[in-house]
């Protein structure tokens, strides 16, 4: 028994230009009928280039934040501002409200970076003065706080400082003999914030 390979008839092939590179390509009548977008491509790479340039579909907002009633996705309970930036949000609420894919500590660190950048302190290591790669460090680690502690207390300027990656690793492992200066202490020493203002902000 001999097998015959079925070849497409020349009359069923149509010439089309690639939407990305304008290269001439041949498509069958069935391919043209199935194509609803009207775009044809000569290769998978050209197709990916064109699809990445198209605007992505926005997520439909069908839910609302339980804190500020802001419209959000129905899969979430709170908006990002209330999750990360709220001073009156407890660490336990953040842990219970975070999904499995979301790291609670990462959200707190992102808020700490934003608060440190708004403080006006020069972004350089408080120990060696290195300024090319600087990290925001919690003087008291996040793991040292309980679920009843507020996110605002964890990310106070009294608990934040700037360290280079080397000194940050040494401080986390207990190799530094002295505690580095906090951002609040740097502002007080520079005369940008008075001692009374720092005390009043600590009470609120």
N, C-alpha and C positions, 0 to 999 in steps of 0.2 A: 504494500500500500504506500503510495507516494503522497507526501504532504505538500501542499501548495501554499506559498505565502501570499496573502492578499495585500496587494499594493493599492494605495489610493489612486483613483483615477485623476489624470491631469485636469480635467474640467472641474473637479471638486475643490481644487486648491485656489486660494485667492491671495493676492499680494497685499500686504499691509505694512506700514512703516512702524518701527518701534517707537513707543511714546517717549522713551528716555534718550536713546542715541540716534534715532531717525534711520536706523538700519532697516533695509527691506527684509521682510520675513514672510513666510507662507503659512496661511492658516486654512483649516478646512471649514466647510460650511457649518458643521456642527459646532466648532469652536466659536465661530462668529455669532451663531445663534445663541449660545450660552453666555456670551460676554455681554453683560448689562451695562458696564461702565464705558464701553467704547474705546478702552485703552488696550493696546496690544504690545507685547514685549518679545524681544528676541531671545532673552535668557532670564534665568532666575535673578541674577544680580541686578539687571535693569529693572526688574519688577520691584525688588526690594528698595532700590534707590528712589523710585517713583512713589512707593507707598510711604516711605519715611518722610517725604516732603508734604504729604497730605495732612491736613489738620486732624488731630485726634478727636474722637468723639468724647465730649465732656460727660462726666458722670452725672446722672440725674439726681437732683436733691429732693428727696421725698421725706426725710426725717428732720428733726430739730434738736439742737443741743439742750440738754436738761438743765444747764446752768444759765445760759444767756438767750436761749430760744433761737439761736442763729440756724438758718437752714443748712443741713449737712446730709450726708448719705444716710440712708435708713439702717445701714450696717453698723454705724457708729453711735455712741451714746453722748459724747461731748466733742466740741470742736477743738482744733489744735491749740487755739489761744487759751481756752479754759483748762485743757489738760496740762499744758506746760507753763503758761505764764501766770496762772492764778496764784496769788499769795495766800489765799485762804483754802487751797486744796490740800488735803492730807495725803501723805505718802501712801497710806493704805488704800485710799480711794483711787489713786493713780495706778497702783498695782492691780486692783480688781477691775478697773476700767480698761486696762491695756489688753490688747489681743496677744495671742501667742507669738506672732511674728514681731511684735513691737517690744523693744527692750526699754524697760522703765528707766533704767539708769541713763540710757542714751538721751531720752527726752529731757531729763533733768540737766544733763551736761550741756545740751543745746541751749537751754534757757540760761544756764550759767555763762555760756560764751556771749550770748546777746547782752546780758546784764553787765558783764565785764567790759565789753566794747563801748557801752553807753556811759561807763563811769568816768571816762576821760583820762584814765591812767595810761601812761606810755606802755605799749605792748612790748615788754622786754623782761627777761628773767630777773627776778628781784635779788638773786644771789650773784650771778656772774655777768648780767647785763646783756646776754646774747639775745638778739632780736630777730634773727632770720626765721627760726622755727620756735614758736612759743605756744604753750598749752595752758589752759585754765585749770587750776588745781583746787580741789576742795581740801582745806586744812583739816577739818574733821570729815572723814570719808562718809559717803552716802550710806554705806552699810552700817555706820555707827548710829544712824537715826532710826527711830521706831516708826511704826505705822501711824501713830498719833501725832507725829511731827508734821508741820506745814512745809510745803515746798518752798515758800518764801523764806522760812528759817534756814533751810538747807543752803539756799543760794543767796544768803546775805553777803554783803561786801566784806563783813568781818570774817567770813568763812571762805573767801575766794582769794586767789593770788595767781600771779604769772610765774611759770617755771619753764625752763627749757626741757626737752625730753630726757636728758641725762639726770638733771636734778629732780625732775618729777618722778622718775623711776627710783632714785635713791630715797626720796622722801616717802614714797609709798612703802618701801621696804624697810624703813626705819634706820637708814644709814646716816641721815643728817642729824647732827647733834642739837641744832637750834631750829625752832619753828620759824619758817619764813614770814616776812611781813605780809599782812593782809592788804587788800586794796583800800580798805577803809583807813588803815594806819598810814598808808602812803599818801592818801588825800589829806589827812590831818597834818602830817609832817610838811607837806607842800603848802599848807595854808588854804587849800581849796575848800575844806570842810572843817567847821569848828568842832570842838569836843562836845559842846552842848547839842549841836545838830545831830551828831552821830548818836548821842545818847537818846535823843527824842525819836530818831528813826528806829532805834533798837526796841523801844517800847511798843511801837505801833505794829 
